[in-house]
Amino acid sequence: MIPFASKLGQASIRWLFIGFILTGFGLLALYSIASNAAEISLSSRFAKHALWIIPSLLIFVVCFYSSTKIIHKYAYVTFGLGLGALLIPFLTGTVAGTHRWISLGSVSFQPSEPIKWFLVIALARYLSDYNLEMKKIYSLAFPIIIALIPAAVILRQSDLGSAIIVLTPVIPMLFWVGAKPVHLFLLLAPILSIVTAFNYYSFTLWIIILAVILYRSRPTLRVGLTNFFGNIFVGLLTPYLWGQLKPYQQERVLVLFDVSRDPKGAAYQVIQSQTAIGSGGFWGKGWGNGTQTHLKFLPEQETDFIFSVIGEEFGFVVVCLILGLFAFLVLDLIRSAYRTSERFPSLILIGIATLFLSHVFVNVGMTVNLLPVKGLPLPFLSYGGTFLLSCYAMLGLAMNMSVESYE
Amino acid sequence: MLKSEIYVPAGKRNVAYGVAVVVFALLITKFFILQIYRHDRLFEQSEYNRVRPITAYAPRGKILDRNGNILVANRSVYTISVIRDEIAEEYQELKIIADYLEMTSAEVHHNLNKYHRGRFLPARIARDVPIERLSLVEEHKNQLPGVIYSEFPVRFYPELEKVRASHMLGYLREINRNQLGNSDYLPGDFIGAQGVEKEFESVLRGEKGTYFQQVDAYGRQVGTVKERPPIPAIPGEDIRLTIDKNLQGDVEHILEGKIGSAVVLDAVKGEVLAMVSKPDYPLEDFAGFMEADVWAKYTNDSNKPLLNRAVQGIYPPGSVMKLITAITALEEGLVDPSKTISCTGTYHYGDRDYRCWREIGHGSVNLSKAIVESCNIYFYQLVQQIKLDSWHRYATMFGFGQKTGVEVSEEHDGIVPNTTFMDRKYGKRGWTKGYLLNMAIGQGDILATPLQMAQFVALLATKGEVPNLTLVQTKSESNIERIRDRLFLKQSTWSRIRRMMFDVANSSHGTAYSPGLAGSNVNFFGKTGSAQNPHGETHAWFVGFAEKGSQKIALVVLVEHGGMGGSAAAPLAARIVRDYFQREYDQLTLR
């Protein structure tokens, strides 16, 4: 084992600083929200979030300093334990109407957060062990099934946002390890079949494109036909399944295309969020002066819509700064993954880059009405202990992987 | 195992870079659109979200009498409302409120459900809450979260038991949809509906102000908006009337229990000193929120208390009109005042008999006796010389058949027939000179309001020099609008009429002989009338004026179905004159 300080010296320590800056902005926003009360007490969310930094740094150290070998060795075990933890809330009953939380006395814990990166580690091990298999399309099925298990459980916890996020690293990691792009395309094809199925012409056009791509990529006859007719079947089934959705679920999707559909209901949050961000302008209204925030027009302002608070109070300048920091972090993670010569760390890095990117995209996209409201926190900024812990764990893991280890 | 190498081509890395760059570029673009491009509109939206403008009512101008006594002022009524979502224990709290307000719990619940309009909006549970009850609620405010009171300005009449002046002052009503139109009134505003309140609405109402509340997402008030200072309400201007509060009260008192009207004018200035219509109504019933059954009570009353008889009631003037007939004859040189005729009680004209009111007749009658003792037969004969249209001309000169222009709403024109009118009404050959006989004694188609009659005597009192009538003291003394062309008659006509009217009140034969005033230092002039009408007993008229020094008042008393003018109206007029000059005297000695 190399000494901690020396390992830290070799790692991309700038990522940690980015984490600190982002956490700082989160605390600024939380402090502003909390300043509504007469005095800021220890029970305020600002104080609670600040306290969570201590265990977060501990977990960071653990994730950073553990040897890659150990991580590799216990990858499946951790994943299995994570899956088990995911099931515990179903045994202990609901907290706030959902099965998302494990309650440990005064502290609650969300097992759906760590499973995201447990899965990345497990997939990284599987893919680095069976990298050559991934050239074949049927071999892709197994890693996808592994990912679908936690996603299905999280979906049962009615947390659609996290269920989708759990799945996001799979395709990039497969891509990174050498799966054929056309195979990945075929994996994604059913999604396009669903989207185009609502219009006769778009569906026809899509099926023609699919046929051309299938023909050009020359798969076996069996693969080609299964894919072709499978997609047509999915497309035909979609309108029926859409009809089976509950109206509020349909509404959540439809509001994406037209915010004004229901200004008091589904779109209320989005409209108030856009108003908050837009009214902030270039310089913002100033720290603690956000009227949308302080008069509670902005919903979920400490968690899902914390970036709207930043947009309102600090303006476009700070928005660009924070998005810039996130962009730098993600691009640097990709660069590091590219430069790492070992397969296992490289895959973990690309997986974590994907997790950060998808969190930022889904959360921030939601606040500005690029994506439907799904309830997903923003890394480092949103209030929530488990998630902050998880973010620093990923940061530690990534920095760990970025160190070329010659043990 | 870990040492297994990975080879990632640069192309793959670039694809990954590309995806990330596209994602962030998309986000930044969207923020640019919102925060830079759409900033102004969204900022406005956020202001609109948080700022709620609240109307501040302007106090309505007061109405004062000529000496500055307050006739109409403002007071506040208090309404108590409940914000349902801020109540902790609804059932218990409403029970406490009901106790304080001396209402039943059921009433409170009923009102709460009736006026509940939505979350965090106050629902009115009680209105017109007396101040003692209100302070009880305020004292226990801590126990009663979500209970608020608001002030609503209504009219207040400080001396209602002494002076009513209901019709003249008028009242306010809640504005209706037609009136709203594109005015700057809002639904629920009150607007002058009658009398001075209506005529001077624009002066009295003032200008509403606005203050700005900051509200949160639930509509709860969380403070004021510092950047937007309140726009204060501008109070309405006071109106100072020419009415003398004491005289008005006396005249009302004198007419109490009668159906009729009385008007007293300052003949020199053309100012209305008192204007009474009976029966009247206590204006307090019309202040603030009007109950439907109270309104129905007044509108269904067969005595029509809402009718302002002084300007809206039209009556045949009766013998008073003989003065116009006499003036016409004198001015046109159609009569020799000293020439007598014989009155036997009937006058045969055409195919019917016209009667004098005195069945045994007046015997030998000249013009003066015909006025003083009010002989009809004399005028039946006299009018044979007169053309309808010249008679009409003189009547019109003295203001009949047109509005006086005094500042009360819905004044009636009255009617003075001329040839055109008669032709239209009865056809070109449908009427005969017989109709003129009636008109010469103020019967038939001629109709006048008490105020017109008062104006007529004021002109007689001042030899045609009365300014246009007014009810309001104007700020500048020389008001162009009030100058009226002087009415020129022969000096001899003025003095003859004056002499005759003096005799009516002072000669023991006079129909309005008033022993109390005759021989006093007040000169009292008049003419009585007893106007026949299809509804029963004659309407009793007295018109006249009184002088003392340079003071001249003109007055009219009308008692509907009162009987003879001399016995039913003249004594009331004499009392008014005595009261007026007595008070003048008192005031002088007090000083």
Interface residues (C-beta under 8 A of the other chain):
Chain A: T68 K69 H72 S128 D129 N131 P172 F175 W176 V177 Q272 Q274 T275 A276 I277 G278 S279 G280 G281 F282 T291 Q292 L295 K296 F297 G311 G315 F316 V319 C320 L323 G324 F326 A327 V330 L331 I334 R335 A337 Y338 T340 S341 E342 R343 F344 P345 S346 L347 I350 A353 L357 V360 F361 V364 G365 V368 N369 L370
Chain B: M1 L2 K3 S4 E5 I6 V8 A10 K12 R13 V15 A16 Y17 V19 A20 V21 V23 F24 L26 L27 I28 K30 F31 F32 L34 Q35 I36 R38 H39 R41 L42 F43 Q45 S46 E47 N49 R50 Q214 V215 D216 A217 Y218 V222
